[in-house]
Every structure is written in C-alpha cells, then in structure tokens.
Amino acid sequence: MDETENQKKYELSYLLNPETPEDKIDSEAAELGRMISENGGEDVQLNPPEQRRLAYPIKKQDRALFGWALFSADLDSLDKIKNVLSSNKKLLRFLVVADYSKLTPYKIESPKLPGLETSNQPQSFDQKLENILKG
C-alpha cells in the first residue's frame, strides 16, 4: 500500500448479534472486511469474533460476539465506512478509533512538593514504615 499523508490507521471494534449461527460467524466477519474494502479501506486485518458477556444489555442482548479489525483509510473513506456499518442490522454496536498502538508513550514528571523528599533508591517495606512512623 502507498501510505499517503491522508491515510491513517484505524481500529474497528464491534459487537455482532449473538444469535448469529456458529458456522456463519467467520463469514459475517469477512463481510465486514469486504464492506471496509469496498468503501476505501485498505490493509484490512480481521480478528475473529468471540462470545462475550456484556456489562449491560445492548438492544436487549446481554451477550454478543466481540471482534475487531485494523485498516487504513482517508477521512472520506472513513465516513463511507461508518455509514455502511451504521446500516448493518447484524451489528449491535461499533466504534472506530485511530490506531495509536505504535506510538511511544511519554513520561510525565510529577511536581516536586515541599517537604517530600524522594530518593532514587527503592526502599524496603520496613524502611518505608519507619519513615512514616518517624514523621
């Protein structure tokens, strides 16, 4: 794929109707991949959906098939993909987010508070308890 500056990586998480027959689960996931590809998505990678218990009911369902996919798309294609997914009656819910998994996390330094001395040496439990009891 030619990665242009307009293309970004996205992750699609979805909940598929749990009443989908077991022999049709892979074909339903493949259908979602096809929908993404036909509407401008590229490099589609699918993860097969698995049965999950939901924290709260969605469309009167307390279980669902949870799956996800990775793909690249530009903003126009992303809008088309979201519209097509919204019209899919087999999906209970879906979410598309930018894929930031390749970014390096950065460290935030905590502010120095007066009266709190910190050392770089790890303290044992006994040393920490002794310091607390002295204070």
C-alpha positions in Angstrom: 0.0 0.0 0.0 1.2 3.5 -0.8 0.9 5.3 2.6 -0.2 8.9 1.8 -0.4 11.6 4.3 -4.2 11.5 4.1 -4.3 7.8 5.1 -4.4 6.9 8.8 -4.7 3.6 10.6 -7.9 2.8 12.4 -9.2 0.1 14.7 -12.8 -1.0 14.4 -14.3 -2.7 17.5 -17.7 -4.2 17.0 -20.4 -6.3 18.7 -22.2 -8.7 16.5 -25.6 -10.2 17.2 -25.1 -13.3 19.5 -27.9 -15.2 17.6 -25.6 -15.5 14.6 -25.2 -19.2 13.8 -21.7 -20.5 14.8 -21.0 -21.6 11.2 -21.7 -18.1 9.9 -19.5 -16.1 12.4 -16.4 -16.2 10.2 -18.4 -15.2 7.1 -20.0 -12.3 8.9 -16.6 -11.0 9.9 -15.4 -11.4 6.3 -18.4 -9.5 5.2 -17.4 -6.6 7.5 -13.9 -6.7 6.0 -15.4 -6.6 2.5 -17.6 -3.6 3.4 -14.5 -1.8 4.7 -12.5 -2.6 1.5 -15.3 -1.7 -0.9 -15.6 1.7 0.7 -12.0 2.7 0.5 -10.4 0.9 3.4 -7.0 -0.8 2.8 -4.8 -3.3 4.5 -7.8 -4.8 6.4 -6.8 -7.2 9.1 -9.6 -9.1 10.8 -9.7 -10.8 14.2 -12.4 -13.5 14.5 -15.3 -12.5 16.9 -15.6 -14.3 20.3 -18.6 -14.7 22.5 -18.6 -12.2 25.4 -20.9 -11.3 28.2 -21.8 -7.6 28.2 -21.6 -5.4 31.2 -25.1 -4.0 30.4 -27.7 -5.0 27.8 -27.5 -3.6 24.3 -30.6 -3.9 22.2 -32.0 -6.3 24.7 -28.9 -8.6 24.4 -26.7 -9.5 27.4 -24.2 -11.4 25.3 -22.5 -10.5 22.0 -19.8 -11.6 19.6 -16.9 -9.1 20.1 -14.5 -8.7 17.2 -12.1 -6.1 15.9 -10.4 -5.1 12.7 -7.5 -2.9 11.7 -7.5 -0.9 8.5 -6.1 2.2 6.8 -8.3 4.9 5.2 -8.6 8.6 4.4 -11.3 10.7 6.0 -13.7 10.5 3.1 -13.5 6.7 3.1 -13.8 6.6 6.8 -17.1 8.4 6.6 -18.4 6.0 4.0 -17.3 3.0 6.1 -19.1 4.4 9.2 -22.2 5.0 7.2 -22.2 1.4 5.8 -21.6 -0.1 9.2 -24.4 2.0 10.7 -26.9 0.4 8.3 -25.8 -3.1 9.1 -28.6 -4.6 11.2 -26.4 -7.5 12.4 -24.2 -5.1 14.4 -25.3 -4.3 17.9 -22.7 -1.5 18.2 -19.4 -0.5 16.7 -16.6 2.0 17.4 -13.9 3.3 15.1 -10.9 4.9 16.7 -7.5 6.0 15.4 -4.9 3.3 16.0 -2.2 4.7 18.2 -0.6 1.4 19.2 2.6 2.2 17.5 3.2 5.5 19.4 5.8 5.6 22.1 4.3 6.6 25.5 5.8 9.7 27.1 6.6 10.1 30.8 5.2 12.9 32.8 7.3 14.1 35.7 5.5 14.6 38.9 5.9 18.0 40.5 8.3 18.4 43.5 6.3 19.1 46.6 7.9 20.9 49.5 8.6 18.6 52.5 8.6 15.4 50.4 12.0 14.0 49.8 12.3 11.3 47.3 15.2 9.1 46.6 16.0 7.0 43.6 16.8 4.0 45.8 13.9 1.7 46.4 13.0 1.3 50.0 12.0 -1.9 51.7 8.7 -2.1 53.5 10.4 -1.8 56.9 12.3 1.4 55.8 9.1 2.9 54.5 7.2 2.1 57.7 10.0 3.5 59.8 10.0 6.8 57.8 6.2 7.1 58.2 6.3 6.4 61.9 9.1 9.0 62.4 7.2 11.7 60.6 
